[in-house]
Amino acid sequence: MMTRRKIFAVVFLSSFSSLAYEINLTRIFSISFSYHFAFMIISIAMLGIGASGTFLSLSPVLRAPSRLALESLLLGISIPASYLLSKAIPFDPLSLLWAQQQILNIGLYYLTLSLPFFFTGLIVAKAFLAFSDRAGLLYGGDLLGAGAGSVGILFLLVLTGPDQAVLVISSIALLSPLLLGEKKLKALALLFLLLTLSGLILRPSWMQPRISPYKELQVALKYPGAEHLKTFYSPFSRIDLFKSPAVRFAPGMSLTYFNPLPEQLGVSVDGGQVNAVTNPEDQVSLAFLRFLPSSLPYEIRSLDDVLLIDPKGGLPVLLANLAGARRVYKVESNPLMIEIVQNDLRKFSGGLYSENIRSGLGRSFLISEEKKFDLIDFSLMGAVPSGLFGISEDYRYTVEAFREYLTHLKPNGFLSFTLYLIPPARTELRLLNTITAAMEKLGAKDVEKRMVAIRSWGTLTLLAKGSPITLPEIEAVKSFSMGRRFDLVYYPGIRDEETNRYVRMPSDVYASAFKALLNPGTRNHFVDRYLFDIRPVRDENPFFHSYLKLKNLKEIYRVMGGKWQYFIEEGYLLPAVLIQVLFLSLVLVLLPAVAGKKSGLPREGSNITRLSFFAFLGLGFMFVEVCLVQKMILPLENPSYAVAAVLASILVSSGAGSLLSYRRRLLGTPSVAILISIIVIFYSLLLPSLSRMISPLPIPSKIALVFLILFPLGFFMGVPFPAGIRILGERDASLIPWAWAVNGCFSVLSPLLTIMLAMVLGFRFVLWLGAAAYLLAFLTSFSLPRRPSGQRRQAPSVRP
């Protein structure tokens, strides 16, 4: 027999499974393609939920609560089914560079992976239909389940990989038909539970995520003699160890060095970002380190205190030790990398990470650190050349970050950067420009006297000093470069004939660009006229790798060889996805209006106005949620921490607000939307200070504080939606599925719009848009239908 308690439990379990699967898909996308395609997952989930409302609007037969058991069973089955079907779709972002039809496969991805979210939407929407008078209670169960799922998946990923997590999540969803179903459905649910259990035991290889054949790990394993050694998982990354002739890790090494390299093991993060762990046992073979351009600061003078940011496999640590640095501190952003080098490769690596090692972002470490350093060295921006996907946020290379680094240098200390050259020049120029902006913010009037840059056959090394570079230091740079046949790019007072001597280029664009950028009189003119966007990057829009200038599209197209695919690399996949999603969303929203007679809905024009309340709620909720996730990446130091902490806080607090609004009807009114608008603006102004305040704390403390800080906002965000559903139930319950569809479909657009707008205008501006959406929701709430005086809604015949 179906009871309200059972329906509440089914809503909780369905939402738990759905949100856990959503976050798990972000890990799968990271491994298969790139973490920065995870924005698609939120849209996929909301599209499925929106579609469920449209289907309920068009088919009154589906609205019967008696079908909840069947839909719960289909949810459990569709989770692994959608994952396996998506693996069969021949979609790969990198192949967009030559296969335009791949854009259509994005649509197939959306349709396939949205299936579980479609069934979750059906379950929750039908629960609202049956108990609209208890919308606050049900919405609270929905949000609490989702919040619990966002945390539960992290614990699950500690124990197993994302492929096995799919089966566990499916098993949790299959508990619902055991609660509601009759004997046949219960038998089917038990059968599928046994199948998922067998999958967990047997761990079939076909369940593992499909990695793009163009990712670095797959390419390295194709070499003759290559061997995959082991795979490690954490909630935040997958790391593979392998041997391959492709692993010859000595970035930019001088062509004057002819001896063999020591033994190296390849290390790949999420199928890409190939680095290496070097065996230091043969001290003689470590001589190659002195022929790397990154050894420049050690050749200028002896260094006592060195901080290495993201040393990955440890090559910078070996270099610092070989150069005689007295105290070497390491800050690695990937905790799993530390664990592997420290434990599994301890003997092979020579115990590189046995002391002075910390996990997290370097800038967060420095906020709490009073110590100053002779050198702060940054590992390569990507261990292999990569200019793809400008949609990636990076808080390591912003003006605010460089101010933090510079204030932790001793008076004669250096910042050191080595990065691959990827023509046309843009990354190195934005780096220089951002450091320059940070120095000037700190009051430096002679930035042009504090920079040195050299170039090898494939890398550029930039040194930024906390004070003017001296003549002896310049002579040391010139001697180092001449001895190893590296080209000088810039030093204070450099002459044109000193550049472009060994690795000759048709025109030395690097030397001329550095001179123009470091000259205050020519800098702005050069930046304005330059083909790419190389303006300094700040925390508000930390998209360091996005260089596209809209006004130069035609010229960029010509320079890039007449290939439109470059615009996909620069993040213009977003508009392509947005167009597809916008089309699907409009179809789903408008279908109930077009087919009103068949579905039983009145075809009143006022319905669109009434339901606009739910549209603005969908936009506002997701604008705020996605922005908060992005803003919390900095203090929490890891995207996965940020996703889990923000979703848990917003969803759990929203669930609490929804539950209390059910108990206290005075709270549960749509007018709360205007209060939310005010609170969002307050948070947008306060977040930078709060972020800096919590950054130095241990991770558990930071997560707890983020939860508490966001709780008041989330609490009120959980009130307007169930209030609107309750009002519809009192006046015209047939509108509830359509309202659910409108809310879900407008929520689909928000994650895409958030990233696109933030790249241009910043996350604070998008938060203000979220506040504006809640204000518009408040204004449109007056158009919601009201219950006529004396009219009472008939309760559904469901056992209490």
C-alpha positions in Angstrom: 0.0 0.0 0.0 1.3 3.4 -1.0 1.7 5.9 1.9 2.9 9.4 2.2 6.0 8.2 4.2 6.8 5.7 1.4 6.5 8.4 -1.3 8.7 10.7 0.8 11.3 7.9 1.0 11.1 7.2 -2.7 11.6 10.9 -3.5 14.6 11.0 -1.1 16.2 7.9 -2.6 15.6 9.0 -6.2 17.1 12.4 -5.6 20.0 10.8 -3.8 20.8 8.5 -6.7 20.2 11.2 -9.3 22.6 13.8 -7.7 25.2 11.1 -7.0 25.1 10.0 -10.6 25.3 13.6 -11.8 28.5 14.2 -9.8 29.9 10.8 -10.8 29.4 11.7 -14.4 31.6 14.8 -13.9 34.4 12.4 -12.9 33.7 10.2 -15.9 33.8 13.2 -18.2 37.1 14.3 -16.7 38.7 11.0 -17.5 37.1 10.5 -20.9 37.4 14.1 -22.2 38.3 16.9 -19.8 37.1 18.2 -16.4 36.0 21.4 -18.1 33.2 19.6 -20.0 31.6 18.9 -16.6 29.4 22.0 -17.1 27.4 19.9 -19.6 26.4 17.5 -16.9 24.3 20.0 -15.0 22.5 20.9 -18.1 21.9 17.3 -19.1 20.4 16.6 -15.6 18.1 19.6 -15.8 17.0 18.8 -19.3 15.9 15.4 -18.3 14.0 16.8 -15.3 12.4 19.4 -17.5 11.4 16.8 -20.1 9.6 14.8 -17.4 7.2 17.8 -16.7 6.4 18.1 -20.4 5.6 14.5 -20.7 3.3 14.6 -17.7 1.6 17.7 -19.1 0.9 15.9 -22.4 -0.1 12.5 -21.0 -2.6 12.6 -18.1 -2.4 8.8 -18.0 1.2 9.0 -16.7 0.1 11.1 -13.7 -1.3 8.2 -11.7 0.7 7.7 -8.4 0.4 4.0 -8.9 3.0 4.0 -11.6 5.7 5.4 -9.2 7.1 1.9 -8.5 7.6 1.2 -12.2 9.3 4.6 -12.7 11.6 3.9 -9.7 12.6 0.6 -11.3 13.3 2.3 -14.6 15.4 4.9 -12.8 17.6 2.1 -11.3 17.9 0.4 -14.7 18.5 3.6 -16.7 21.6 4.7 -14.6 23.9 1.9 -15.8 22.1 1.7 -19.2 22.6 5.4 -20.0 26.3 5.2 -19.0 26.9 2.2 -21.2 24.9 3.7 -24.1 26.9 7.0 -23.9 30.1 5.0 -24.2 28.9 3.7 -27.6 28.3 7.3 -29.0 31.4 8.2 -31.1 31.8 11.6 -29.5 35.2 13.1 -28.8 35.7 16.9 -28.2 39.2 16.8 -29.9 37.8 15.2 -33.1 35.7 18.4 -33.4 38.8 19.8 -34.9 38.2 17.9 -38.1 34.8 16.3 -37.9 32.0 18.9 -37.8 29.3 16.2 -37.4 30.6 15.6 -33.9 28.5 18.6 -32.8 25.4 16.5 -33.5 26.7 13.7 -31.2 26.6 16.2 -28.4 22.8 16.1 -28.8 22.9 12.3 -28.6 24.9 12.6 -25.4 22.3 14.9 -23.9 19.4 12.6 -24.9 21.1 9.4 -23.6 22.5 10.7 -20.3 19.3 12.6 -19.5 17.3 9.4 -19.1 17.9 8.8 -15.4 17.1 12.4 -14.6 13.9 12.1 -16.7 12.7 9.3 -14.5 13.7 11.2 -11.3 11.7 14.2 -12.6 8.7 12.0 -13.2 8.8 10.6 -9.7 9.2 14.0 -8.0 6.6 15.8 -10.2 4.0 13.1 -9.7 4.6 13.3 -5.9 3.9 17.0 -6.2 0.7 16.3 -8.1 -0.5 13.8 -5.5 0.4 16.0 -2.5 0.7 19.6 -3.7 -0.6 20.7 -0.3 2.6 19.1 1.1 4.9 20.5 -1.5 7.2 21.9 1.1 7.6 18.5 2.7 8.2 16.7 -0.6 10.6 19.4 -2.0 12.5 19.2 1.3 12.9 15.4 0.8 14.0 16.0 -2.8 16.6 18.6 -1.8 17.8 16.6 1.3 18.2 13.5 -0.8 20.2 15.4 -3.4 22.4 17.0 -0.7 23.1 13.6 0.8 23.9 12.2 -2.6 26.4 15.0 -3.3 28.3 14.0 -0.1 27.7 10.3 -0.4 29.3 10.0 -3.8 32.6 11.4 -2.4 32.8 8.6 0.2 31.9 6.1 -2.5 34.7 7.3 -4.8 37.2 6.8 -2.0 36.4 3.1 -2.1 36.1 2.5 -5.8 36.3 4.0 -9.3 33.5 5.9 -11.1 32.6 2.9 -13.2 31.8 0.8 -10.2 30.1 3.7 -8.5 27.6 3.7 -11.3 26.5 0.2 -10.2 26.3 1.2 -6.5 24.2 4.2 -7.3 21.9 2.0 -9.4 21.5 -0.4 -6.5 20.4 2.5 -4.2 17.8 3.6 -6.7 16.5 0.0 -7.0 15.5 0.1 -3.3 12.5 2.3 -4.2 10.5 -0.3 -6.2 11.1 -2.7 -3.2 9.2 -0.2 -1.1 6.3 0.5 -3.5 6.2 -2.3 -6.0 4.0 -5.3 -6.2 5.5 -8.8 -6.3 6.4 -8.8 -10.0 8.2 -5.4 -9.8 9.9 -6.4 -6.6 11.1 -9.6 -8.3 12.5 -7.5 -11.2 14.1 -5.1 -8.8 15.8 -8.0 -7.0 17.0 -9.4 -10.3 18.6 -6.2 -11.3 20.1 -5.8 -7.8 21.8 -9.2 -8.3 23.1 -8.1 -11.7 24.6 -5.0 -10.3 26.1 -7.0 -7.4 27.7 -9.4 -9.9 29.1 -6.4 -11.8 30.7 -5.1 -8.6 32.3 -8.5 -7.9 33.4 -9.3 -11.5 34.5 -5.7 -12.4 34.1 -6.2 -16.2 36.6 -4.2 -18.3 33.7 -2.9 -20.5 32.4 -0.9 -17.6 35.5 1.3 -17.4 35.4 4.8 -18.7 36.3 5.2 -22.4 39.3 7.5 -22.6 39.7 9.6 -25.8 42.3 8.0 -28.1 43.8 11.5 -28.4 44.5 12.0 -24.8 48.2 11.8 -23.8 47.9 8.5 -21.9 46.4 6.6 -24.8 49.0 8.1 -27.2 51.9 7.1 -24.9 50.6 3.5 -24.6 50.6 3.1 -28.4 54.4 3.2 -28.5 56.2 -0.2 -29.0 57.2 -1.6 -25.6 54.8 0.6 -23.7 53.3 -1.0 -20.5 50.4 0.1 -18.3 51.4 -0.5 -14.7 48.6 0.6 -12.3 45.6 2.8 -11.9 44.8 4.7 -8.8 41.4 6.5 -8.0 40.4 9.2 -5.6 37.2 11.3 -5.5 39.2 14.0 -7.4 41.3 12.2 -9.9 42.5 9.1 -11.6 46.2 8.6 -11.9 47.9 6.0 -14.2 51.4 4.8 -13.9 53.0 3.4 -17.1 56.3 2.8 -18.9 56.7 4.1 -22.5 59.4 5.3 -24.8 57.2 8.5 -25.0 58.2 9.2 -21.4 61.4 11.3 -21.9 60.6 14.1 -19.6 63.1 16.9 -19.9 61.1 20.0 -21.0 63.1 22.3 -23.2 66.4 20.5 -22.6 69.4 22.0 -24.3 70.4 20.4 -27.6 74.0 20.4 -26.4 73.2 17.5 -24.0 73.8 14.1 -25.6 73.8 11.6 -22.7 70.9 9.3 -21.8 68.3 10.3 -19.3 67.8 8.3 -16.0 64.9 5.8 -15.8 61.5 7.5 -15.7 58.0 6.3 -15.1 55.1 8.0 -16.8 52.3 9.6 -14.6 49.0 10.6 -16.2 46.2 12.4 -14.4 42.7 11.6 -15.8 44.2 10.2 -18.9 46.0 13.4 -19.7 48.6 15.8 -18.1 51.5 13.4 -18.6 54.4 13.9 -16.3 57.1 11.6 -15.0 58.7 10.3 -11.9 62.5 10.2 -12.3 64.7 7.6 -10.6 67.6 9.6 -8.8 69.7 6.5 -8.0 72.2 7.2 -10.8 73.5 10.6 -9.7 75.7 11.0 -12.8 72.7 10.8 -15.1 71.0 13.6 -13.2 73.4 16.0 -14.9 70.7 16.6 -17.5 68.9 18.7 -15.0 71.5 21.4 -15.3 70.7 21.6 -19.1 67.0 22.4 -18.5 65.9 26.1 -18.9 64.1 25.8 -15.6 67.6 25.5 -13.9 68.3 29.2 -14.7 67.5 30.7 -11.2 69.9 28.2 -9.6 72.7 29.4 -11.9 72.2 33.0 -11.0 73.1 32.4 -7.3 72.7 29.9 -4.5 69.2 29.7 -3.1 68.4 28.8 0.5 64.6 28.7 0.7 62.7 27.3 -2.3 59.0 26.8 -2.8 57.8 24.5 -5.6 54.3 24.8 -6.7 52.7 21.7 -8.3 55.9 19.7 -8.7 53.8 16.7 -9.9 56.3 13.8 -10.5 59.1 15.6 -8.7 61.4 16.8 -11.4 61.6 20.3 -9.9 62.4 18.7 -6.5 65.4 16.8 -8.0 66.6 20.0 -9.6 66.4 22.0 -6.3 68.2 19.2 -4.4 70.9 19.0 -7.1 71.4 22.7 -7.0 72.0 22.7 -3.3 68.9 24.5 -2.0 68.9 24.2 1.8 65.2 24.0 2.4 62.8 22.8 -0.3 59.0 23.2 0.3 56.5 21.5 -2.0 52.8 22.3 -2.5 51.0 19.9 -4.8 47.4 20.4 -5.7 46.6 16.7 -6.2 46.6 14.8 -2.9 46.6 11.5 -4.8 49.9 12.4 -6.5 51.5 13.0 -3.2 50.2 9.6 -1.9 51.5 7.7 -4.9 55.0 9.3 -4.9 55.2 9.1 -1.1 54.1 5.5 -0.7 53.9 3.4 -3.9 57.0 5.0 -5.6 58.9 5.9 -2.4 61.9 3.7 -3.3 61.9 4.5 -7.0 61.6 8.3 -6.4 64.2 8.4 -3.6 61.7 9.6 -1.0 61.2 13.0 -2.7 58.0 13.7 -0.8 59.0 12.5 2.6 59.1 16.0 4.1 58.0 19.6 3.7 55.1 18.5 1.4 51.6 20.0 1.5 48.4 19.4 -0.5 46.5 22.3 -1.9 46.8 25.5 -3.9 50.1 27.3 -3.5 48.4 30.7 -2.9 46.3 29.3 -0.1 49.4 27.9 1.5 51.1 31.3 1.3 48.1 33.2 2.9 48.9 31.4 6.2 52.7 31.3 5.7 54.8 34.2 7.1 58.0 32.7 5.6 59.6 34.3 2.6 61.5 32.5 -0.2 64.4 33.0 -2.5 62.5 31.2 -5.3 58.9 30.3 -5.9 59.0 27.9 -8.9 55.9 27.0 -10.9 55.8 23.7 -12.8 54.8 23.7 -16.5 51.3 24.9 -17.3 50.5 21.4 -18.5 53.3 18.9 -18.9 52.6 18.6 -22.6 51.8 21.4 -25.1 48.1 22.2 -24.9 46.2 25.3 -26.0 42.7 23.7 -25.8 39.6 24.6 -24.0 39.7 28.2 -22.8 36.6 27.5 -20.6 38.9 26.2 -17.9 39.2 28.3 -14.8 42.6 28.7 -13.2 43.0 30.6 -9.9 46.8 30.1 -9.9 47.5 32.7 -12.5 45.5 35.8 -11.7 46.6 39.3 -10.6 45.5 38.5 -7.0 47.5 35.2 -7.0 50.7 36.9 -8.3 50.3 39.6 -5.6 50.3 36.8 -3.0 53.4 35.2 -4.6 55.3 38.4 -4.8 54.7 39.4 -1.2 56.3 36.1 -0.1 59.6 36.7 -1.9 62.7 37.8 -0.2 64.0 41.2 -1.5 66.2 39.4 -4.1 63.8 36.5 -4.6 62.5 35.2 -8.0 59.3 33.8 -9.4 60.1 31.3 -12.0 57.8 30.0 -14.8 58.6 27.5 -17.6 56.0 26.8 -20.2 55.7 25.3 -23.6 55.7 27.6 -26.7 52.5 27.3 -28.6 52.4 29.7 -31.5 50.9 32.2 -32.1 52.2 33.7 -28.9 49.6 34.4 -26.3 50.0 32.3 -23.1 53.5 33.8 -22.3 52.3 37.3 -23.1 49.2 37.1 -20.8 51.5 35.6 -18.1 53.9 38.6 -18.4 51.0 41.1 -18.5 49.3 39.6 -15.4 52.5 39.6 -13.4 53.2 43.2 -14.5 49.7 44.2 -13.3 50.3 42.5 -9.9 53.7 44.3 -9.5 52.2 47.6 -10.3 49.4 47.0 -7.8 52.1 46.5 -5.2 53.6 49.8 -6.1 56.5 48.9 -8.4 57.4 51.7 -10.8 60.2 49.9 -12.6 58.7 46.6 -13.7 60.8 46.5 -16.8 63.9 46.2 -14.6 62.6 43.1 -12.8 62.1 40.6 -15.6 64.3 38.1 -17.4 63.2 35.6 -20.1 65.0 33.0 -22.2 63.8 30.6 -24.9 64.7 27.1 -25.8 63.6 25.1 -28.9 60.2 24.5 -27.3 59.9 26.3 -24.0 60.1 29.8 -22.5 61.4 30.5 -19.0 60.4 33.7 -17.3 61.9 35.1 -14.1 60.2 37.9 -12.2 62.2 39.4 -9.4 61.0 41.3 -6.3 63.6 44.0 -6.9 65.5 45.3 -9.9 67.9 42.8 -11.6 71.5 43.6 -11.0 74.3 43.6 -13.6 76.0 40.4 -12.1 72.6 38.6 -12.4 72.3 39.7 -16.0 75.8 38.4 -16.8 74.9 35.1 -15.2 71.8 34.8 -17.4 73.8 35.6 -20.5 76.5 33.1 -19.6 73.9 30.3 -18.9 72.1 31.0 -22.1 75.2 31.1 -24.3 76.6 27.9 -22.7 73.5 25.9 -23.5 72.5 27.6 -26.7 69.3 29.1 -25.3 68.0 32.3 -26.8 67.7 35.5 -24.8 64.2 37.0 -25.0 64.5 39.8 -22.5 66.6 41.4 -19.8 66.8 45.1 -18.8 68.8 46.8 -21.5 68.8 43.9 -24.0 69.9 44.8 -27.6 68.1 43.4 -30.6 71.2 41.6 -31.9 71.3 39.5 -28.7 68.1 37.8 -29.4 67.1 35.0 -31.9 70.6 33.6 -32.3 70.5 29.9 -31.8 67.0 28.6 -32.4 66.2 31.1 -35.1 62.7 32.2 -36.0 61.7 34.2 -39.1 60.9 37.1 -36.7 61.5 37.2 -33.0 58.0 38.0 -31.9 58.7 37.1 -28.3 61.5 39.6 -27.9 59.5 42.4 -29.5 56.3 41.6 -27.6 58.1 41.5 -24.2 59.7 44.9 -24.9 56.3 46.4 -25.9 54.5 45.0 -22.9 57.2 46.1 -20.4 57.2 49.6 -21.7 54.4 51.6 -19.9 54.2 53.9 -22.9 53.5 51.2 -25.5 51.8 48.5 -23.4 48.2 49.5 -23.8 48.5 50.2 -27.5 50.1 46.8 -28.0 47.5 45.0 -26.0 44.6 46.8 -27.8 46.1 46.0 -31.3 47.3 42.5 -30.5 45.4 39.7 -32.3 44.6 37.8 -29.1 43.2 38.9 -25.8 46.2 39.1 -23.4 44.8 41.4 -20.8 45.6 40.6 -17.1 43.3 38.0 -15.6 41.6 38.4 -12.2 39.7 36.2 -9.8 36.4 37.4 -11.0 36.8 35.8 -14.4 39.9 33.5 -13.9 39.8 32.1 -17.5 43.5 32.4 -18.1 43.5 30.3 -21.2 40.8 32.1 -23.1 42.4 34.4 -25.6 39.7 35.1 -28.2 38.9 38.6 -29.3 35.5 38.9 -31.0 36.5 41.8 -33.1 39.4 39.9 -34.6 37.5 36.7 -35.5 38.2 37.1 -39.2 41.9 37.7 -38.8 42.3 34.9 -36.2 40.5 32.5 -38.7 43.1 33.5 -41.3 46.1 33.2 -39.0 45.0 29.8 -37.7 45.1 28.4 -41.3 41.5 29.0 -42.2 40.3 26.4 -39.6 37.1 27.2 -37.7 38.0 24.4 -35.2 40.2 26.8 -33.4 37.2 28.6 -32.0 36.0 25.3 -30.5 39.3 25.1 -28.7 38.9 28.6 -27.3 35.6 27.7 -25.6 33.2 28.3 -28.5 31.8 24.8 -28.0 29.6 26.6 -25.4 27.5 28.5 -27.9 27.1 25.4 -30.0 25.8 23.4 -27.0 23.7 26.4 -25.9 21.9 26.6 -29.2 21.0 22.9 -29.1 19.9 23.1 -25.5 17.9 26.2 -26.1 16.1 24.6 -29.0 15.3 21.5 -27.0 14.2 23.5 -24.0 11.8 25.7 -26.0 10.3 22.7 -27.5 9.7 21.1 -24.1 8.3 24.3 -22.6 6.0 25.2 -25.5 4.7 21.7 -26.3 2.0 21.7 -23.5 0.7 25.0 -24.8 0.5 23.8 -28.4 -1.1 20.5 -27.5 -3.3 22.0 -24.8 -6.5 20.4 -25.8 -5.1 16.9 -26.0 -3.4 17.2 -22.6 -6.4 18.7 -20.9 -4.6 22.0 -20.1 -6.5 25.3 -20.7 -5.0 27.3 -23.5 -5.1 30.6 -21.7 -2.5 33.1 -22.6 -2.2 34.0 -18.9 -0.7 30.5 -18.2 2.7 31.6 -19.7 2.7 34.6 -17.4 1.8 32.5 -14.4 4.5 30.0 -15.1 7.2 32.7 -15.7 7.5 32.6 -11.9 9.0 29.1 -12.1 11.2 30.1 -15.1 12.9 32.9 -13.1 13.3 30.6 -10.1 15.1 28.0 -12.3 17.4 30.7 -13.7 18.1 32.3 -10.4 18.7 29.1 -8.4 21.2 27.7 -11.0 22.9 31.1 -11.6 23.6 31.3 -7.9 24.5 27.7 -7.4 27.0 27.4 -10.3 28.7 30.8 -9.4 29.1 29.6 -5.8 30.7 26.4 -6.9 33.2 28.4 -9.0 33.9 30.9 -6.3 34.5 28.2 -3.7 37.2 26.4 -5.9 39.7 28.9 -4.7 39.4 28.6 -0.9 38.7 24.8 -1.1 41.6 24.3 -3.5 39.9 21.6 -5.5 36.9 21.6 -7.9 35.5 18.4 -6.5 35.6 19.7 -2.9 33.9 22.9 -4.2 31.1 20.9 -6.0 30.5 18.7 -3.0 30.6 21.4 -0.3 28.5 23.9 -2.2 25.9 21.4 -3.4 25.6 19.8 0.0 25.2 23.2 1.7 22.7 24.7 -0.8 20.6 21.6 -1.2 20.5 20.6 2.5 19.8 24.1 3.6 17.2 24.6 0.9 15.6 21.3 2.0 15.5 22.6 5.6 13.9 25.8 4.4 11.3 23.9 2.4 10.4 21.7 5.3 10.1 24.6 7.7 7.9 26.5 5.1 5.6 23.5 5.2 5.3 23.8 9.0 5.1 27.6 9.0 2.8 28.7 6.2 3.7 32.4 6.8 7.3 31.7 5.7 6.2 29.6 2.7 5.2 32.4 0.4 6.6 33.4 -3.1 7.4 36.8 -1.6 10.5 35.3 0.0 12.1 35.7 -3.5 12.8 39.4 -2.9 14.6 38.6 0.3 16.7 36.0 -1.6 17.6 38.7 -4.2 18.9 41.0 -1.4 20.9 38.2 0.3 22.5 37.2 -3.1 23.8 40.7 -3.6 25.1 40.8 -0.1 27.0 37.5 -0.7 28.4 38.7 -4.0 30.1 41.6 -2.1 31.3 39.5 0.9 32.5 36.4 -0.8 36.1 37.6 -1.7 36.8 38.5 2.0 35.3 35.3 3.3 37.3 33.3 0.8 40.6 34.8 1.9 39.6 34.4 5.6 39.0 30.6 5.3 41.8 29.8 2.8 44.5 29.1 5.5 42.4 26.6 7.4 42.6 22.8 7.2 40.3 21.3 4.6 37.7 19.8 7.1 37.4 23.2 8.7 37.0 25.0 5.4 34.3 22.6 4.2 32.4 23.0 7.5 32.7 26.8 7.3 31.5 26.9 3.6 28.5 24.8 4.7 27.7 27.2 7.5 28.3 30.4 5.4 26.1 29.3 2.6 23.4 27.8 4.8 21.3 31.0 5.3 21.2 31.7 1.6 20.2 28.2 0.7 17.6 28.1 3.5 15.5 30.8 1.8 16.2 29.5 -1.7 14.2 26.4 -0.8 11.0 28.3 0.0 9.6 29.9 -3.2 9.3 26.9 -5.4 7.1 24.7 -3.1 5.1 27.8 -2.3 4.3 28.2 -6.0 3.5 24.5 -6.4 1.1 24.7 -3.4 -0.7 27.6 -4.9 -1.1 25.8 -8.2 -2.4 22.8 -6.4 -5.0 24.9 -4.7 -6.2 26.5 -8.0 -5.3 24.2 -10.9 -3.2 21.1 -10.2 -3.1 20.3 -13.9 -0.5 23.2 -14.3 2.0 21.5 -11.9 3.7 19.3 -14.5 4.1 22.3 -16.9 5.5 24.4 -14.1 8.0 21.6 -13.3 9.0 21.5 -17.0 9.4 25.3 -17.2 11.6 25.3 -14.0 13.7 22.4 -15.2 14.2 23.7 -18.8 15.2 27.2 -17.7 17.6 25.6 -15.2 19.2 23.8 -18.2 20.3 27.2 -19.7 21.8 28.6 -16.5 25.1 26.6 -16.3 26.0 27.4 -19.9 25.1 31.0 -19.6 27.0 31.3 -16.3 30.3 30.3 -17.9 29.8 32.3 -21.0 28.9 35.5 -19.1 31.6 35.0 -16.5 34.3 34.7 -19.1 33.3 38.2 -20.3 31.8 40.0 -17.2 32.9 38.0 -14.2 31.2 35.8 -11.6 30.0 38.7 -9.5 28.0 40.0 -12.4 26.4 36.6 -12.9 25.5 36.5 -9.2 23.8 39.9 -9.7 21.9 38.4 -12.6 20.8 35.6 -10.2 19.6 38.3 -7.8 17.7 40.0 -10.7 16.1 36.7 -11.6 14.7 36.3 -8.0 13.5 39.8 -8.1 11.6 39.1 -11.3 10.3 35.9 -9.7 8.9 38.1 -6.9 7.2 40.4 -9.4 5.7 37.6 -11.4 4.5 35.8 -8.3 1.5 38.1 -8.2 0.3 36.5 -11.4 0.0 33.1 -9.8 -3.5 31.8 -9.6 -5.2 32.2 -6.2 -7.8 30.0 -4.6 -11.2 31.6 -4.7 -12.8 32.3 -1.4 -14.5 29.3 0.1 -13.1 26.8 -2.4 -11.3 23.8 -1.0 -9.0 21.4 -2.9 -10.0 17.8 -3.0 -7.3 15.6 -1.5 -6.1 12.6 -3.5 -7.2 9.2 -2.3 -3.9 8.1 -0.9 -3.5 6.5 2.4 -1.9 8.7 5.0 
